[in-house]
């Protein structure tokens, strides 16, 4: 079976919706829903294939903008359920964008307020609250006050707006330099080494890798 080029398909969808007015017409709702699907599928592929992850922030922004229109038509074909699924999946594809991920979590919460059966509001609200507190701590340079969301420690600087604003541009450079490196075992260490170098040399950001912060953990 021929592999689908998701990037090309998304461009086709974008071209198609340019001439479609945003209204309650099913053709319009279906067309813009396809745009949301394209954004999510490409973002997930970028993470899975370790390529093009720097595109995901713009894909998430496009999703949020489009979803805002679609959410106004809750009665059309389980729209709230579909938007909740899309926003949740997109949030999982944004490891380096806490502020943008918070917007997606808050969008999910707004949908859950309208339809309780979508999921556990307590879980999403708890995660959103953690993000708000960590972002506030980073904004005030209180990096010691940042709560690690998981077992594996990451550098608290990743919660800073300074980091979030440059990481996509940095990743473009990093992956370009590692283009000829095998993407198997050991790639993460090569990536982290290059990432620390690029962030320091090009952006003046001191960043520590998971290997440095978790000395007792083995990484492939």
Number of C-alpha atoms within 10 A of each C-alpha: 3 4 5 8 9 15 15 12 14 19 12 13 17 16 11 13 16 10 9 14 12 16 13 13 11 11 14 17 22 15 16 25 22 16 24 27 17 23 24 25 18 24 29 19 17 18 17 11 10 11 16 16 23 21 17 26 22 14 20 25 15 14 24 21 12 18 23 12 15 23 18 13 15 15 9 15 12 10 19 23 17 17 25 23 16 23 24 18 16 27 24 14 24 21 13 19 21 21 17 18 23 19 17 26 23 18 19 26 22 14 20 19 11 11 13 11 10 17 16 11 17 10 10 17 15 11 15 21 15 17 21 15 14 24 23 17 19 21 14 11 15 14 19 10 14 20 14 13 12 7 7 11 15 19 16 21 19 20 24 21 15 15 19 18 12 15 20 20 12 19 21 15 15 22 19 11 12 14 11 8 12 10 14 8 9 12 15 16 15 14 19 18 14 19 21 16 17 20 19 13 11 10 14 11 16 14 20 17 17 17 17 14 13 14 9 8 11 7 13 9
